[in-house]
């Protein structure tokens, strides 16, 4: 029996091994890693899928800023161990985390990934036309999803790591999701 649960501190080495298997040891050079450097993942959105005595899939999210003040989250990495691929684990983790992000009040989400995979979950590269990444990516791979309709309307600017807490324009707590 497999279950989705929040990532635990002791899961780190297993997750790193899974990520190396999925993306290779050079994965740190990818554009998404520029946005994760020196920033802790959002623990409340980092999930794993585990069996009785093993970890078989992981999904993580990171805080990022658009134009230095609009908070959103960056999805990834999402990885499934080779032995468990094709069983729908990544889709289960993605649906679970999208619902959790919305419940936590996040208004939007960004991802750099396969457009065909993410499209059924509401992601579109059209929503990122006015956004700029720190490094270029292949066409169509930079996508966004609005968890609240219109959350990205009129939003433009450079995407950067959220390395410091910021105040939401409506006065919410540091790293208040959305604009």
N, C-alpha and C positions, 0 to 999 in steps of 0.2 A: 504494500500500500504506500502510495506517495502522498506527500502533503506539502502545501505551501506554508512557509513560516518566515518570520523576519530573520534576517541574517544575524548570526551571533558572533561576538568578538573572536571566538575560536575558529570560525569558518574561514578566516582570511587566507591561510596557506592553501586550503583546498580550492578556494575560489581562484586564487592566482594560478594554480596548476591547471584548472579548468579553462581559464582564459588563455593561458599559453597554448594549450591544446587546440583551442578554437581559433585563435587569432595569430598565434606565433609569438616568439619572444621579442620581435621587433615592433609589437603593437604600440609601444610607447611613443612611436614617431607619428602615429595617426593624428589627424586634426582634432578629434574629440579629446585626446589626451592633453592637448594644450589647454583645454577648458577645465580639465580635472586636476591639473598640477597644483599641488600645495593647498588643495581644498578638500575638506572631508565630505564624503558622500552623505546624502540625507538618510540617516539611519531609519527613519520612519517609512522610507520607500525602498529599502533594499531587502529584497526577498530571495529566498532560495527554495528549491524543490528538493526534498530529500526522501530517501527510502529508509528502510529500517536502520541501516548503519552507514549510509553513504549520502553524499551530496551529488545531485545529478544535473542541476541547472541553477542559474543565477541571473538576477536582474538588479541593476543599480541605477540610482538617479543622483544628479549633482546640481547644486544651485548655480545658476548663471544669471547675468544681467544683460539687458538689452539697453544700449545707449546709457550705460552706467547707472540706471535707476529703476528700470522695469524688471522685476524679478520673475523668472520662470525656471523650469527645470529641464535638464538635459538627460534624456534616456540613454542608458548604455553604460557598460556593455550588457548585452543579453546573450547568454551562452548556454548551450546544452552539451553535456558530455557525449562523446561519440556513441557510446553504448545505448543511449536513450534518445537519440535523434529520431524524428519521424513519429513520435508518439504524442505530439501536441503539447509538450511541456512548455515550450517557449510561448505559445499562444495562451496557455493557462496563466503563466506568470504575467504576461503583458496585460491581459484582461483584468487580472486581480490588481495589478499596480495602477492601471488607469482609473479603476473605480476608487482605489484608495487615495490617489492623488486628488481626484475630484472631491472626495469626502473631506479631505484636509483643506480644501479651499484653493487649490492651485487652478489657475485660469487657463494655462496653456502649457505645452510641452514641446521640446525640440528633440530631433534625432538626426543622426547621420547614418543612413542605412539604405537597404534595398527598397526602392519605392514600391515594388510589387508586393513585398511582404507587409509593409506598414500601411499601405493604402486602405485595406479593409478595416483598419482600426481608427480611421479618420485622419490620417496624416496626409499632408499634401505639400508639395514644393511651392505651390502657388502662395502659400501663407508665409514663405520665407523670402519672397522677391525683394523686400526692402530691408532684409537683414544681411549682415556681413560677418563672415567667420574670420578668425585670425589667420587661417590658411585655406587655400582653395580646396574644394572637393569636386568629384565628378558630378556632372550635371544631374539634377534630380534627386541626389542622395541627401541633400540638406532639406529637411521637412519639418513641419510643425503640425500640431493638433490643438484645436481649441477645446478645452474642457468646459468652458463657458462661451456660448456663442458671442462672436464679436470681440473676444478678448484681444485679438491682434489687429483689429481694425485701426489703421493709421499708425501702427507701431513700426518704427524704423530705427536703424542704428547698428552698431557693432556689438556682437555677442562676446562677452568677456566672463572670466570666472568671477563668482561672487566671493571674493576673498575677505570681505569685511561685512559685518552686519549693516543693514541699511534700514531706514524707516520707510514704510509704505506711505504713499501720499495721503492715505486716509488715516494715518496715525497708528496702524497696526504694529504688532511686535516685530523685532528684527527678523529678517528673511520672511516677511509676509509674502505669500505667493501672489502672483498677478501684479497688475499695475494699480 
